[in-house]
Amino acid sequence: MQSKSNDNHIKRMADLLRQGATLTDLACPNCSSPLFRLQDGTLWCGKDEKKVVVVKEGQEAPRTAANNPAMDKLEAVLMVKVQDLQVKIEKTDNVEEITKLTNALTELLNSLEKIKNMKKS
């Protein structure tokens, strides 16, 4: 099974090369796999399928959604609101109220999804 996983990583890396990415002499700090430079200049780990940011010694890493405490707090607050809405939906029998609550729940879930997507990139 490990071999199949490695084959998938190798295929993804080959696809990156076919798409015009350049193999660099850098290694991913997470998995030690070789990094690729995409055509837009982004460093990419083909194994982890994530963007990699290189920070030189003495410099600070740029703030991103993935390492931003404000995003973490916002995500936590939205999760609490989702739970609050769930309790309200369970307690009500009023169809109009359920409709309003489920619409609000949908918006919260969409916002949570956007935050998770921002953290991935």
Secondary structure, DSSP 4 states (H G I P E B T S, - for coil): -HHHHHHHHHHHHHHHHHTT-EEEEEE-TTT-PEEEE-TTS-EEETTTTEEE----TTPPPPP-GGG-HHHHHHHHHHHHHHHHHHHHHHH---HHHHHHHHHHHHHHHHHHHHHHHHHH-
